[in-house]
Amino acid sequence: MSHIPPLDPNVAARKGFRESEERLKRFWKAVDVAEGEGGWAVTLDGRTPKTPAHARLVLPTEAAARLVADEWAAQGEFIDPATMPATRLASTAIDRVSQVREPVADEIAAFSGSDLLCYLADHPTALALEQAREWTPWRDWAALELGVVLELAEGIRHRAQDPAAIARVRDLALRLDDFALTGLAMAAPLLGSAVLGLAVQRGVLSGEAAFDLSRLDEAFQERQWGVDAEAAERTAARRAEAVLLDRWFRALD
């Protein structure tokens, strides 16, 4: 997404969202959350930490604040931002997404225009049959439950979707608060699908299950040819993001 940094700090660095090169030492002992003006604040020795843009780290629910607080509590002698994805999500929601909601919704909606679930493999037939079996229920769900009707493409050739469907996804995104919108903006590119992202956001599909659906092609190839350690590591990192996003959405419920 062009308007918000990705969860992966290495990707973020390549895109220009760099963490400070100076390692920061842990400066607190006790971590907690406290209800106050605007929601639930994370507290470090009774004081609320700030986002990179110097806003207070305040979240809309106690569960979301605790998800972030747990990351601060788990830090060792030095702060490691790579181990704080929920904190990154919260800061992104507060500092960035709150200021660019409509462009972010546009980017999410764009994924429905080329949604993964609409592109079945030409071959092998076994993979195409698996994709049809696993993906059709979620296209049907989007049509019945979300009012988002997406049409199958023929092979890998792009098929333009009904502008009304894309507009509907945009509208659904804009109905979310800044924190859920941030999660959806991360989920859609991770899964290659606005539909799968919305299914996770609404709690009808787990993050891990959605991730597995998003990589049927990769999994099929792995079963045929095996998988190397580097690819397995990348997959594990992406799966962890999907699981984190699921926890994020549930904490916001």
Residue pairs with C-beta under 8 A, 6 or more apart in sequence:
1 104
1 107
1 185
1 186
1 189
2 107
3 96
3 97
3 100
3 103
3 104
3 107
3 185
4 92
4 96
4 97
4 100
4 104
4 182
4 185
4 186
5 12
5 15
5 17
5 88
5 92
5 96
6 12
6 15
6 17
6 186
6 189
7 85
7 88
7 89
7 186
7 241
7 244
8 237
8 241
9 19
9 81
9 82
9 88
12 18
12 19
13 19
19 81
23 78
23 79
24 78
24 79
25 77
25 78
25 79
26 75
26 76
26 77
26 78
26 79
27 44
28 44
28 45
28 72
29 45
30 43
30 44
30 45
30 46
31 42
31 43
31 44
31 69
31 70
31 72
31 73
32 42
32 43
32 46
32 69
33 40
33 41
33 42
33 43
33 62
33 65
33 66
33 69
34 40
34 41
34 43
35 41
35 62
36 58
38 56
38 58
39 58
39 59
39 60
39 61
39 65
40 58
40 59
40 60
40 61
40 62
40 64
40 65
41 48
41 56
41 57
41 58
41 59
41 65
42 48
42 49
42 57
42 58
42 59
42 65
42 68
42 69
42 72
43 69
44 72
48 56
48 57
48 58
49 57
49 72
50 56
50 57
51 57
51 90
51 91
51 94
51 95
52 91
52 95
53 91
53 94
53 95
55 94
55 95
57 68
57 87
57 90
57 91
57 94
58 65
58 94
59 65
59 68
59 90
59 179
60 177
60 179
60 252
61 251
61 252
61 253
63 250
63 251
63 252
63 253
64 86
64 90
64 179
64 248
64 251
64 252
66 251
67 86
67 247
67 248
67 251
68 84
68 86
68 87
68 90
70 86
71 83
71 84
71 85
71 86
71 87
72 84
72 87
74 83
75 83
75 84
81 87
81 88
85 241
85 244
86 244
86 247
86 248
89 179
89 182
89 183
89 186
89 248
90 179
92 182
93 178
93 179
93 181
93 182
94 178
97 104
97 178
97 181
97 182
97 185
98 178
101 174
101 178
101 181
102 174
104 173
104 181
104 182
104 185
105 170
105 173
105 174
105 181
106 170
107 185
107 188
108 169
108 170
108 173
108 184
108 185
108 188
108 194
108 197
109 166
109 167
109 169
109 170
109 173
109 194
110 166
111 169
111 188
111 189
111 192
111 193
111 194
111 197
112 148
112 150
112 161
112 165
112 166
112 169
112 194
112 195
113 160
113 161
113 166
114 158
115 150
115 161
115 192
115 193
115 194
115 195
116 135
116 191
116 192
116 193
116 196
116 214
117 135
117 138
117 139
117 150
117 193
117 195
117 196
118 139
118 150
118 151
118 152
118 153
118 159
118 161
119 153
119 155
119 156
120 128
120 131
120 132
120 135
120 152
120 153
120 155
121 127
121 128
121 131
121 155
121 217
122 128
122 155
122 156
124 220
126 220
127 216
127 217
127 220
130 216
130 220
131 216
131 217
134 213
134 216
135 213
135 216
138 195
138 196
138 199
138 205
138 213
139 150
139 152
139 195
141 195
141 199
141 204
142 148
142 149
142 150
142 195
142 198
143 149
143 150
145 204
146 168
146 169
146 172
146 195
146 198
147 168
148 165
148 168
148 169
148 172
148 194
148 195
148 198
149 162
149 164
149 165
150 161
150 165
150 195
151 159
151 161
151 162
152 159
153 159
169 194
169 198
172 198
173 181
173 184
173 185
174 181
176 184
176 201
177 252
179 248
179 252
180 201
180 249
180 252
183 201
183 245
183 248
183 249
183 252
184 197
184 198
184 201
186 241
186 245
187 196
187 197
187 200
187 201
187 207
187 210
187 242
187 245
188 194
188 197
190 197
190 211
190 214
190 238
190 241
190 242
190 245
191 197
191 200
191 210
191 211
191 213
191 214
191 242
192 214
193 210
193 214
196 205
196 210
196 213
196 214
197 210
199 205
199 210
200 206
200 207
200 210
200 242
200 245
200 246
200 249
201 249
203 249
203 250
203 253
205 213
206 246
207 242
207 243
207 244
207 245
207 246
207 247
208 239
208 242
208 243
208 246
210 242
210 246
211 238
211 239
211 242
211 243
212 219
215 235
218 235
222 231
227 235
